[in-house]
């Protein structure tokens, strides 16, 4: 059943109403008026049947259009039927006086018509519906309240139970939807579709769902994965007005679209280079590390055995193993010499701390937010790198909220491949050697251009970043206790969620670092960090008890061609 068929059925009623003017109706005999009334009721019955079939499969936009059309057709139907009913009463009144005396002794007393009942059997549905419409629903002398009373009284058994519990059931299902731990297309789509389905059903049951925005947002947001909910809280905080369910729904739909794009993996990657152009070989240094050796020799002692059978390596202390691994430029995660830790596809992590390094390299110190592939610091203090939340966009106008890391020691900017894919930005082929600490190397083959915009003052930076699968681990590695940092209250922070672990999708290097910083510092009580003013808001930096919060890696990064 499509909209065109449904509209055609409705037009039959609209045409009858237009043709049934007062002059035309007043010329009808009793039989003609009755016939026109029967035709009108039959047309309206067929329209309702078509409406019932269509409303089951309609989406949100179609539901609104269907309801609007139903109200128009119903209004025309009532007015047309009213004219015909009045004419029937008039014709009855003119004959009743003359017939009354003749038929008073011969009148047959008919039994009362009982209201039909329905117990839930589908075979009885259409007979019940036709009778109820004819006796109750089409009776203009009965108001809507009494019609609803008669309808509820007519339902028995399972049908009555469904009506009584329908609204409550949909509310309960809204409240008991699954809480999703990870961000997946299946999970987000299930949450979005389920919420829309129950709200649509409650709307049909005349519940004021359009006034439930705050309740619906709380129900849905608490069932989102932690990272998605964090992004929503940050985005909604920038709204000038109270967020609505429509905005949260659009936010989830955008996340779904991005996930679908990220899951698309082309079967081949084009390596075509324009003829006549010379390949550009660039050398730069950063926090990434890898090695180009591919052989079966032990990377530690050069003997013909795997590293796990190397006496020099296995008999050393963890700190000594770490130094040996750095000198041999092997992956800290799987101990192979073919790649760096940032490119390691091995999903195993340290059994002691869960971070991305091999258990044999675990140092018994406090957790440290160390860039992947960089040397482990000797300090026992936690290090938290300064982050900012910015809007990142491409030439197509698509914009996403991104968490970026500030690094005054890096001459290059970095972006993750997932961010570039989400924005739909074209990539440019390049060849860059990225050097980290201890001369560890990895190769980057793509770069991309994007626009970074401040959330607070719309200041923009055009950034060309090297594309890498991953920049670092989630920062910070664990939630910080900032309950006593009262000097942060009321301050527009560059990253309002700096204390919560989150993914880093961009690294902003020295090229814009000093332009980003502005005059102004806000010093808190002793033992708490300071706030450094910037174009992105106030950056948290400095010392706090046993925590160091710094703005730069301090890796002395260079960039040479």
N, C-alpha and C positions, 0 to 999 in steps of 0.2 A: 504494500500500500504506500503510494507516494503522496506528496503534498498536492499535486495537481488533481488527483482523483478525489481527495478529500475536499478541496476547494470547490470542485464541480458539484459535489453533493450539497455543499453549503449554499451555492448560488441558486439552486432550485428553491430553497426556502426564501432567499432574499428576493427573488423574482416574484414569488407568490405574494409576499408582503407588499411589494410595490404595486402589483396589479389589483390587490384587494382594497381599493379605495372605498370610502363610505358610500358613494353613489352606487358603485357596483354591488357591494354587499347588500344594500337596502333593496335591490331588485331581485335578490335570490329568494326562491321558495324555500320552504323548510327542507325539502329533499336535496335541493342544490347546495344549500349551506352545509348540510350534513356531509354530502359527498366531498365538498371542498375541504371540510375539516378533516375527514378521513385521509385524504391525499396529503394534506399538510402534516398530519401526525406520522404518516408512513415515511415521508421524506425526512422528517426530523429523527425518527427512529433509526433509519439507515445511516444518517450522518453520525449519530452517536456510536453506532456499531463500528463505523470506520475510524472514528476518533479513538475508541478504546483500543483498536488494533495498532494504531500509529503511535499512541502515547507510550506504549511499552518499550518500543525500540528507539524512541527519540532521545537526542542529546540535550544539553542544557539550553542551547540557543533555539532548538526546535520546540522544546517544551514551552518556552515563553510565547512563541508564535502560535502554537496550538491553543494555548489558553486564551490568547487575545481573539483568535478566530471563533472559538467556542462561545465566548461572551457575546460577540457580535451576532452570530447566528441565533443564539438563544434569545437575545433581545428581540430580534425580528420575528422569531417564531411565536413568542409570547404575545406580541402586538397583533400579529395576524390572527392567531387563535382567539384573541379577545374579541376582535371584530366579528368573527364567525359565531362565537358562542353567544354574543349579545343578540345577533340576528336570530339564532335558534330560539332564544328565550322570548323574543318579540313575537315570532310566528306561533310559538306555543301558547303565549298569553292570549292572542286573538282568537284562537280556536277553543281554548280551555273553557271559556264561559258558556259557549253554545253546546259544548260536548259534555259539560259537567252534569247537567240535568239528565241527559240521555244515558250517560254511562255510570251514573252514581250507583245504580243498583247492580251493574254488570261488571264493575271494576274488579280485576283479579289482583289479589294482594300477593306481590312477588316476594320471595325470600330475600333477606339482606345479602349483599355481596361481601364475602369475606376477603380480607387482604391476604394475598398469597404469601407463602413462606418459602424460605430457601435454607437448606441444611448443608450446603457445600458440595452437593453432587453436580458435576459439570453437565450431565444430561438434562438437569432441571433448570440450568441457568437461563437460557434464552426464553423459555415460557414464563419463568418468574419475572425476568426483566421486562418483557412486553406487557404483562399484566400490571406490574407495579407502575410502569410509566403511564399506562392508560388510566389507571384508577387514582393514583396518588400524585406522581410527578407532574403530570400534565394538568392537574386540577388547579386552576388559578385562584380558587377560593381558599386554598391551603397555603399558609406561609411556610418559609423554608425551615423554620425551627420544628414545626409539626411534621413536615415531610421527613426530616432526619429522625424524629422520634418514631414515625411509622416504619422507616427503613430498618432501624435497629430492632424494633419489635418483630419485624418479619424474618429476621435472621435467627436461625436456631442451630444448635449443635456446634460443629467445628467452624462454620461460617461466622457465628456470633463470637466465638473465642478469638478468631483472627482479627475482627474489627476491634474488639476490646483491648487486645494487647499489641496492635500494630505499631502505634506511635512509641510505646514503651520499648518494644523490641528493637526498633531502629536506633533509639537513643542508647540502649544497652550495647548494641553492636558498635556504635560510634566510640563508646568509652572503652571497649575491650579490644580494639584493634591492636595488632602486633607492634611491639616496640622494636624498631630495626637497629641493629648494632653496627652494620656496615652499609655503605652507600652502594646500592645496586639498582639497575633499571627495573628489575622485577619487584624489589621491595618498595621503591618510591612509587611505581605505577600502581601497585596493589593498594598502597595507602591513599593515593590520590583518587583512584577509581572508587574505592570503598567509601570514602568520605562523600564524594559527589553522589553516589547512589543513595546513601542513607539520607542526605540532605534533600535530594530531589523527592524521595518518598515522603519525608516529613512535610515538605512544602505542599505536596498534593493533599496531605491530610490537614492542611490549613494551619500548620504550625509556623510561627513567625521567625523562620530561620534567617531572614534578612536582617534581623536585629540581634543575631547571636555571634557576631564577628569575634568578639573578645573570647567567648567560650570556645568556639571552633578552633581559633588560632592556638589556644592553650592545649586543647586536646591533640591537635595534629603535631604541633611543634615538639611536644614531649615524646612523640613517637618517631621523630626523625633521628638519624644517626648523629652522634655528638658533633662531628665536623660540620655537617650540613646545618645543624641547629645553630652552631656558633656563627656561621656565615649569615644565617637569617637574622640573628640578634643584632649583628653589626649592621647589616643592610637596613633593617627596620628602624634602627636608632637614628638613621639619617633622614627619615621621613619627616616632613614638617607637620604631618597630622598623624593621628592614631592609625596604625596599619589595619587593613581590612582582610577578610578571608580571600577576596579576589586577588590581592597582591601576594599573599602567601602562596596561593594556588599558581599564580604566574611564576613565582620564584621556583617552585618545585618543578613546573613544566620546563623552565629553562635548564635546571639541573639535569632533567631527563634527556633533553635534547643534547646537552654537552656529553653526557655519558654515552649516548648512542653514537655520537661522533667519535669518541675515544675508543669505542669497541670496534670501529671499522678499521680493519688492517688490510691495506692493499697487498695483492699477491706479489707484486714486484715494485721495486723502487727505481725510478729513472736516474741513471748516472750519466746522462748525456751532457756533454760540455760543448758550448758553442765553438765551432771551428775557428781557428785563428786566434783564440784567446789563450793566454798563458795561465796555467794554474798558479794560484797565489798560495805560497807556503808561508804561514805565519807562525811565529813562536810566541807564546805567552806563558805566564806562570799563574797558578791559582791553587786552590785547595784540593784539586783532583789528582789522583796518582794512578799510573799503570806501568806496564813494561812490554817491550816488543819481543822478548825472548820466547820462542816456542821450540822446546826440545825436551828430551827425556832426562837430561842431566839434573842432578840436584842443584837447586839455585843457591844453596848455602855453601856446599863443599865441592861442587862440580863433579862429584862421583856419579856413577851410573846406578842411581836408586832414587826412589821417591823421597820426598822430604820427611815423611813420617818414620822412615828407617834411617834417618841421618842422626848419628850419635852426637855430632856437634850441636845440632838443633834441639834434639829431644832431652839431652842432659843439661841443657842450660836453664837458668831461671826465667820466669815469664818476661821480666824486664830485658834480659839479655836476648831472648828470642825475638822480642819486639825490635831491638836494634839490628839483629841479624836480618829480619824481614825487611826493614827499611833499607838496609844496605843492598839487599838482593832485589829490591823493587818488586816484591811479590804482593799479591792481593792479601790484605789483612783478614779477609773473610774465609776464603777457601784455600789459601796458601799456594795458589797457582801463579805462574809467571806470565800468563797470557793477557791479563787485564788488571784494571784497578778495582778497588772495592765498590766504587760507584757504579761500575758496569757489571758487577757480579750478579749472575742469575741464580745463584744458590740461595735458597730461601732459609737455610739454616742460620741461626745466630748463636751468640755466646750462651752456653748453658748456665753461666753464673749470673749474668746481668741482663741478658736478652738483647744487647746491642749488636750492631752488625760488625763483629770481628770474631775471629776464631777463638775457641775456648782456650787454646794453648797460649794465646796472647793476652789473656785476661789479667789485668793488674788489680790487685785488691785495694782500690782507692774509691773515693766517692764518685758518683755519676758525674760525667763531664760531657757537655755538649760539644763534642769535637767534630769538625768537618770530616766527612768520610775520606780516608786516604791520607789524612794529615798525621803528624807525629802526636803521640799522646803527651799531654802536658804533665809536668812533674808536680804541679800544685795539687793540694787536696781540696781546693775550693771549687764549688760549682761555677761554671761559666755560662752566662746567658747572653746571647748576642742580641743587639737591638734590632727590632723589627718595626715595620710600618705597614699600614693597610692603605692601599691605593687602588684607584680604578685604572685598569689596563684595557686598551682598545686597539683594534686594527683599522685598516682603511675601509673595511666594510661597515664600520659603525658599531659593531658588536662590542659590548663592554662587560667585563667581569670584575668582581672584587678580588684583589690578590694580596697575599701576604708576602712582603719583600724584605730581604735582609740587607742592611747597610754595611758596606765594607770599604773603608777608606784606603785599604792596602791593595785593592784589586784595580788594575787599570782596565779590566774588561768587565762588561755586564754579562750576566747569565740568565737564561730563562729555561724553564722546563719544557720538554716537548709536549706534555699534556696541556699546558697553558696555551701554547701556540695552536695546537689542534682545536682546542675549545673555542678559540677566537677565530679560527678559520684563516689564519695568516699564512701567506706563501713563504716558503723557506728558500734561502739562497745557498748554493753550494760554496763551500770554502774548505780550507785545510789548515787547522790550527793545532799546534802542539801546546798543551797546557801543562806547565811545570808546577809542581807543588813542593812541599818541604822535602829535603834530601834529594832534590832533582828528580823526584818521581814524575813520570810523564803519562799523559793520555792524549788522544787525538779527538778533536771535535771537527765534524765535517759539515755542519750547517749553522747558519745564523739567520736571524729574523728581525724585522723592524716593528716596533710597536710604540704606542703613545701612553705615557704614564701621567695620570692626572691626580692632583691632590683632592682628597675628600672635602677639604675645608675651604680652599680659596681658588680652586680650579686652575692652579698653576700647572703647566704641562711641560713634559720633557719627552723629546723624541729619542728613543733608545734603540740601539742595535745590539742585540744580545746573542751570545753564543748559545746554541741550543744543546741541552744535555738532558738525558733521561731523568736525572735527579741531582739536586744541588746539595742537600744535606739531609740529616734525619729531621723528624719533627722537633720543633723548638718551642719552648723548652722541653726536655725529655720527660719532665713530670710537672704537675701543677705546683705553682709557687704559692706560698702563704703570704699574702699581702694585707692581711687583716689589720696590721698595725701601721701600715703606710698611709696614714690619714691625710698627708699632704697631697695625695693623688686625687682626692675627692674634688669634684667640680672642675677638673682640668681636662681640656680637650687633648687626649693622648693621641699620638700618631698611630698607636696600635692599642685600642681599648682592651684587647684580649692577649696582651703580651705575656700574661701569667699562665695562659692555657696552652698546652701542647697543640701545635698546628703545623700544617704542611707549608713549606717554603717553596714558592713557585718562581721567585725572581731574586737575583742578587744585583744590587746597584753599586757600582764601583766608584773609584775616585773621580771619574769624569764629571759626575754631577754631585758628588758627595758634599763638597764645600759650598756649592751653590745652594744646596738643600738646607744646610745649617743657617740659623739666624741668631742675632744677638738675643741674649736672655737666658738666664738659668734660674731654676727654682730649687733652693736647697731645703731639704727636709730635716727632721730631727736626726741626731747622731745615730748612726747605725742603719740609716735608710738611704736609698739612692737619690741622686739629684735628677732634675728634669732639664733637658737641653732643648731649647726652642728650635723649631724647624718649619719649613713650608708645609710639612705634612702633619704638623701638630707637635706636641711635646714628646720627646724621646726619653725613655727611661734609661739612665746610664749611671755608672759609678759603683761604689762598694755598698754592700748591705750585709753586715755581720759576716756570715760564712759564704756569701754569694758575691761573685764579681759580675757586673753587668757592663759589657763593653760595646763600643760602637764598631770596632774594627777587628778583623782577624789578626792584623799586623803581620802579614806574610811577606811583605816587601815585594808585591807583584810587579812584574815588568811586562812590557808588550813590545816586541820587536819584529820587524819584517825582514 
